[in-house]
Amino acid sequence: MPSIKIASHPFSDQRPGTSGLRKKVQVFQQPHYLENFVQATFDSLPDRHGKTLVLGGDGRYHNDVAIQTILRMAAANGFAKVIVGQHGLLSTPAASCVIRKYQAFGGLILSASHNPAGINGDFGIKFNTANGGPAPEKITEAIYTRSLHLDEYFISDSRDIDLATIGQQHIDEMQVAIIDPVTDYAELMASIFDFPAIRALLCNGRFQMRFDAMHAITGPYAHEILEKRLGAELGTVINGTPQPDFAQGHPDPNLTYAHDLVEEMFAENAPDFGAASDGDGDRNMILGSRFFVTPSDSLAILAANAHLIPAYQVGLKGIARSMPTSQAADRVAEKLGIPMHETPTGWKFFGNLLDDGQTTLCGEESFGTGSDHIREKDGLWAVLFWLNILAARQQSVADIVVEHWRKFGRNFYTRYDYEAIPMEQAKQLMSGVEARLAELPGMVMAGRTITYADNFSYVDPVDQSHTTGQGLRIGFDDGARLIYRLSGTGTDGATLRVYIESYQTEESKLLDDAQQALADLIELSDSLARITEITGRDAPTVIT
Ligand code: G16
């Protein structure tokens, strides 16, 4: 079939955000909208000819249609081969794993992560480079610039490919390899962790675990790895069949949205260990019996226990965290005598540090943890890491966390999200705080002295790229911090995120409730930014 050139017109709203282009499904369904973004991406990659592309998504509504379109466009744009997950499925971490394993030129991942799906939900697409990680800003900006002028795209005139059958097919000259989406990833996990020890824990007749796949992509991965390869009892994985609308849920593994799991983990006779992952499988939430582990604490605890994991026994090269993530991991890095890196929000900022061997573990407060095994955060990897620690230490989750606090002190932490506020209000609020940054240092607020106040910027130590405007930080003399930031992943108005942290070493206060321990800072965060006054909201949409 010949490739054809289709006349189109530029779209003005195709600038990728924190993680690719995310929009309402209906936006993506506009004629030429997806095609324009894909062509803008291909045009930004002049050396793509004759190369291999990886393709897959989290199975959300529109995934199937978009996959076929992209396959035809890849054929018309000179790719020699596309490796695609069966049924068009690949979790984000699995896509990163496959890109690296088969030394592909890059990959397109179709997902809007934890955002709801379905015809009225969100869709998304992002490009990952040959290292398996999200494209850096110089590429995403080039894609955006190209999209502003693009008025034609190239697509093969061929029919849809049968994506149900594993094996080789062709579109014109291009080879399409349909692979099992789980196998390569499962093998990678087995090479990192002590599977026999985890199997012994899961099969000891006492240990109970629950994993909530939230009707999204991690279901098949969790069934295969936890139940089949590691012998966990059938039923360990709940909500394990991916659905295009995620059963009308919100597949964000936090205390609000993972309610099935949270209910069970906080009931009498709760399982020993609970975990959940998100829409595309890169996030994780870790729970013990009636115990929640904050993502920031989780990163610190993984780092402090990494010597128990086969792949990390050689030692960690460094730890990296996004700026709003609590400073708990910094204390572990200090103790281990390894570098600690603070980056802007967005996994893409870890890529250079990982490629350059400057860090081994990375983490974000937004329920993301990962390592140099791939270049994306990785939900099931974090779950297996915890299982490996539990198998080695034979203690409860709560005991491990409390012991950690006794040794390192506790970083109390909470995040307040105000979702879907009008953009104008969000801008007014942020510029109001920004205007005060210069006068804040030296002032005493919430019983503490402010030592610095700035708008976070970052110079990448590897390529010296400079990123500015990454969140307003107010730091106090006792280690406490208040941070204001606008989300880069929302699709509805603006989402204001307020990150609140304090540091406590007094033994008698280590087990205090976080909301109470942070009450004075929470109050200050509202009055300082005039949140209630400007937005009219008297409570956040989500507290984590
Ligand atoms: C994405 C990025 C993460 C980031 C998160 C939250 O996660 O990959 O690095 O921390 O968004 O971003 P924001 O605060 O701007 O909404 P995911 O899981 O949505 O791909």
Boltz pocket constraint, residues with backbone or C-beta under 6 A from the ligand:
constraints:
  - pocket:
      binder: B
      contacts: [[A, 18], [A, 19], [A, 112], [A, 113], [A, 114], [A, 278], [A, 282], [A, 283], [A, 322], [A, 345], [A, 346], [A, 347], [A, 348], [A, 364], [A, 366], [A, 368], [A, 486], [A, 487], [A, 488], [A, 489], [A, 490], [A, 497]]
      max_distance: 6.0
